């Protein structure tokens, strides 16, 4: 009986709200796939978070007609909340103990967006900026060099992300209503989203828990709608996000010596993938000034594709395997 694992890569893309797992053959074919719950080790602990992964891994293995134990040669896991190298190492060791594969590589989930947006048969080269609930940026070169930021929030110098934009909109609207700030349509649009008449009512509802704090992210699209109508303060917030995206991309490109040559700058996450025209145009304008040869694109492929491609990279799989995997997710 052969000791060769029945598949090449166990690809995992785990975000705060959901996890996607794919069992990938040596030729790049998807043998099985499953979706599971969110991955939140800071809240539930490392082992409990990996228990959540294990449910999705078992389902994907079963979909492939395989056992989860020793299902693949290599685990390629791109995980939310793996923000620092020390966290990646800790999570890789904990996943390796589960016996899903002979080797394990863990990266921050932003690397999945980057790899998913790069040509499937090429060595990874480029930069990705992701703006979802938070904001992050990573870059890679074929020689293995990477560029990254801690991306933990305000303590690591971050500004932006859907949550940050919603708070910024609330801040401006509150000050507009009580006279400390300039006039803005946000003062009416934000409470109206929740069926309320004034910012005071919205502040009270959020403070007392009548509106759950988690629902603040619903205000981010409202901010973009108000900005698109010409509101000066809302526009200033959108412009600041564009500046933050470009400064992160520019710094990452510089660290990788890619500022003076054509290089992909890939945009992903819910805020950037929404293709707000004002934001897109401002990013393009600012990036053209900072990195004229950069080529901007938006990643729409599922991040689990990126995790799978990184796994195939690790194993030295042929270009045909990369192309087959990319074609699967293109469908």
N, C-alpha and C positions, 0 to 999 in steps of 0.2 A: 504494500500500500504506500502511495506517495505521501511525503510530508509537506509537499508544496501547498500553500494556502489556496483555497478555491478562487480567490480574487486578488487583484493587485492592490487596490486602494479602498479604504473605508473613508469616505469624505464626509466631514461634519461641518456644517455652518450653524452656529448657535448664537442667536440673538437674545435680547432680554425677554421677548414675547413668544418666540418660536424657535424650533430647531429643525433643520433639514439634514437628512442623512442619505447618502447614496453608496451602494456597493458597486464598485467599478471593476470590470474585467481588464486583463492586461492589454486588450485591444482597444480600450476606451469605451466599451459598451457598458450601459447601465443595466446591471443585473437585478437590482432591487432598490427601492427607495421608500422612505417614510418621513412623516413629519411628527414632531413631538413638542413638548412644552418649552417654556423659556429657560434660559441658563443664567442664574443669578447667584453665583457663589458668595458675593458679599452679604447677601441677605440670608441665604439658607445654609451656607457652609459648602466647602469644596465637595465633600463626599455626597451630600444630598443633591447638589447640582449635577454631579456625574451620574447619580442614580437616575435623574431625569433623562440624561443623554442615553443611558443604558436601555431605557424603554424604547426610544426611537431606534437605537442600533439593533435591538432584538427584532423590532418590526421590519426594518429594512432587510436584515439577514433572512428573516422568514419569507419576505417577499421574493428574495432571490433563491429560496429553497435551501438555505444554508443555516448552520448554527452560528450564533454570535461569537462563540469561542474560536479564536484563530481564523476568523472569517477572511482576513486579508493579510498581505505582506506588510502593509504600512497604513497607519492612521494619519490622515491629514486633517487636522481640526483647526478651524478658524473660529475663535470664541469671543463673544462679548465679555467684557470685564477682565480680559487678559491684557491689561493696559501696559504693564511693565515686564521687562524680560524675566524678572524673578517670578512673576505670576505665571508667565508662560512655562517656565521650568517646573514650577510646582504642579501646575495642571497636567503637563505632559507626564510627569512621574505618576500622578494619581490615575490617569487614563491608562498608562502602560500596565499598571497593576491589574486592570480588568481583563487582560489577555485577549484583546480583540485582534491584535496583530503583533508581528515581531518587533516593529519599530513605531515610534510615535513622534509627530512633530506638531507643536501647538503654536499658533500665531494669533495676534489680534484679528478680529473679524474684518477690519478694514483691508487687510491683505487679500481677503477673498474678493472684495469688490475690485481691487486693482488687477488681480490675476484674471478675473472673469472678463475684464474689458480689454485685455491685451490680445494680440493675434495668437490663435491657439497653438500654432506650431513654432512660435518664436520663444527665445529665452526672455524672461520677464525684464522689461525695461520701461520705466515710466513712473508717474506719480498719480495717486488717487486722493481726492478730498471727498470725505463722506459727511453729509449733514443730515442727520435724522433727528433723534431726540437730543443728541449732542453733536459735536463736531470733531473730526480727526483727519489726519493726513499721513500717508505712508508713501515711500518710494522704494524701488528696487532697480538694481543693475544686474546684467548677466554674470558679472564676476562675484556676485553674492553680497555686495554692499547694499545696505538698506539705510533709509532715512525715516525717522519717526518722531513722534511727540508723545509725552506721557498721556495727554488727553484725559485728565481726571476731572477737569472742571476749572473753576476759577483759581484754585491753588496752583494749577500748572499753567496759568496764563491763558486759558481758553475763553473765548467769547463766541456765542452763536449757538447753533443747534435749535431745533424746534422749541425745546423747553425754554432756552434763553431768550429766543425771540418773543415768545408769549409773555414772559416776565417783563421784557423791555417795553412791549406794547402796553401792558397794564400800568407800568410806571409812568409812561408819558400820559396815558389817559387819566390816571388819578390826579396828576399834577395839573392837567388842563382843566379838570372839573373844579379843583379847589383854588385855582388862581396862581399856583406856583410855577406853572409851565405855560407854554404857548398853546394856541388853539389847534385842535386836531379832531377830525371826524371819528377817531378811535374812541373818543369819549362817549359817543352814541353807539357805534357799531359793536364794541365789545360787550356791553351789557345786553344789547339787543339780541346777540347770538344766543343768550340764555333766557330770552323772554323777559328781561328786566329793563327798567327805564333809566337808571342812573348808575354811575360808577360806584357811588356809595352803596347802593344795593348789591352790586356785584362784589365789592370788597367785603361787605358783611357776610354774604353767602359763602364766599370762599373761606373766610376766617372762621366761621362757625361750622363749616363742614356741610352746609346744605348743598353746595356744589363740590363734588370731590376734587381734591387737588390734581388728581391724574387727568381731569378733563381740561386743564389749562391748555394742553397742546392743541385743543380745538380752535384756539384763538390765533394760531399761526396763519392759517389760510385767510382769516379775516384781515390780519395785518396786510397781507399781499393784495387783497381786494381793495382795501382802502388806499394803499400806495398806488395801485394801478389807476385809481380815479384822480390822482394828482395831489393827494394830501402831502404836504411838505414834511411833516414829522414822520409819518409812516414811510415815506420815500427815503428819509435819512437813515432809518433803521435797515431797510433793504440794502441801501448803498453800503452801509457799514458791514453787512454780512458779505457782500461782494468783495470788499476790501480784505476781510479776514480770510476768505477762501483763497484769494490771490496771494496774500502774504504767506500763507502756509505752503501753497504750491511753489511759490518762488523760493522760499527757504529750502524746501526739500529738493528742488531741482538744483539749487546751488550746492548743497551738500553732496550731491551725486555727480557734480560736474556736467550737468545736462542743460544749463541755461543757454549755452551758445550753440546748441544743435537741436534738430527736430526731435521732439520727445512727446509722448502722449501725456496729457493731463486729463484724467478721467474723473467725472463727477458722479456721485452716487448718494443713496439715502433718500428718504421721502421728500425732503425739502428741495434738494437739487434735481431729483428725478421728476419733480412736478413741472419743470420747464416753465417757470414764471418768466415771461418775456423781459421784464425790467431787470430782473436779477441776471438772467442769461446775458443780456446785452452789456450790462455793467462789468460782469466778470470778463467777458471777451475783450472789452475795451481796456481794462486795467492789466490783464494778462499780456495783451499785445504790447503794452509799454514796458512791462517788466521782463517778459520772456518771449520775444517776438517770434521765435521759431516753434514755440509750443503748439501742439495740436489738441484742441479741446474736444471732448466727446462725453456723452452721458451714457452710463452703464445701465442697461435694462435687463441684462441676463441675471438669473438667480445667483446669489453668492455661492451656493453649494457647487456650482460649476467651477468657480475660482479655487475652492478647496480641493476639488478633484484634480484640476490642472496642476496645482502645486504638488499634489501627491504623485502625479505622473512625472513631473519635473524631477522630483526626488529620486524616483526609480530609474530615470534615464529612458523613459518610454519613447518610442519613435513618434515622429510628427503625426503619422496617420492615427495614432491612438488619441492624441490631443484633438485632432480634427474631428474624429468620430464623436468624442465626448461633447465638443462644442456644438456639433450638428444636432445631437440629441436635444440639448437645451434650447437651441434655436427653434425647434419645432414646438 
